């Protein structure tokens, strides 16, 4: 009886270790596939500079951008529902797609207004550093790349919605 129990525990331990190793290997492989994003450490902006930028940026709070992000998500779901209801007819979702384009444009305009406010508040040398930082981060998508992981490992964005670097993106047509 003891031998069977010990064997079962050993087998369970080996299986659990293999599962953990497989999961870690998969995550490592996924990280290797992600493009390298510029590091915040590459900038001459200091922690105090980022705090100042955050204060300037968050004047109206994150509410308006979060609300827009929620509305964009809602419109995407509605467009998907229309596509599912009319398979093979992408024109069925055209009204929702137009709404999506308008909302995305509105979100970009809000991001641009926040960035402009920050730029106006920064001295010229810091403005140039901030511009270089934004250009390096612009590869990240909506919101002009501002706010995603900005700061030294502080998580999600400060000036708008977005996914942190390394988050897998959905690929249309592939599940």
C-alpha positions, 0 to 999 in steps of 0.5 A, a space after each residue: 500500500 505504501 509503495 503504491 502511494 509513494 509511486 502515485 505521489 512520484 508520478 503526480 510530481 513528475 507530471 506537475 513538473 512537466 506541466 510547469 516546465 511546458 508552461 514556462 517554455 511556452 511563455 519563453 517562446 512567446 516572449 521571443 516571438 514578440 518584437 523588442 520594444 524600446 526601453 524606458 531606460 533608454 530615455 534621459 527622462 527621470 522619475 520626477 519627469 515621468 511624475 510631472 508628465 503623469 500629473 499633466 496628462 491626468 488632468 481630466 482623469 482616466 475616465 474619458 479615455 476608459 469610457 471611449 475604450 469601453 464604447 469601442 469594445 462595445 461597437 466591436 462586439 456589435 460588429 462581430 454579432 452582425 458578421 455572425 448573423 450574416 456570414 459571408 456578408 461583411 457589408 452587414 457590419 459597415 454601420 458599426 465599422 463606421 462607428 468604430 472608426 469615428 470612436 477610434 478617431 475620437 480616442 486619438 484626438 483625446 490622446 493628441 490633446 493630452 500629449 499637446 498639453 504635456 508638450 506645452 508644459 515641458 521645457 524644450 530639452 525635456 520636450 525633445 526627450 519626450 518626443 523621442 520617447 513617444 516616437 519610439 513607443 508609437 509602434 504600440 498602436 492606438 493612443 499614439 503609443 503614449 501611456 503603455 508601460 510608461 515609467 519604470 515597470 509600473 504596469 498599465 498606461 497612465 494616459 489612456 487604455 492600452 495593453 502592456 508590451 508583450 501582451 498577445 494580440 488577437 490575429 483576425 481569422 486565426 483562433 
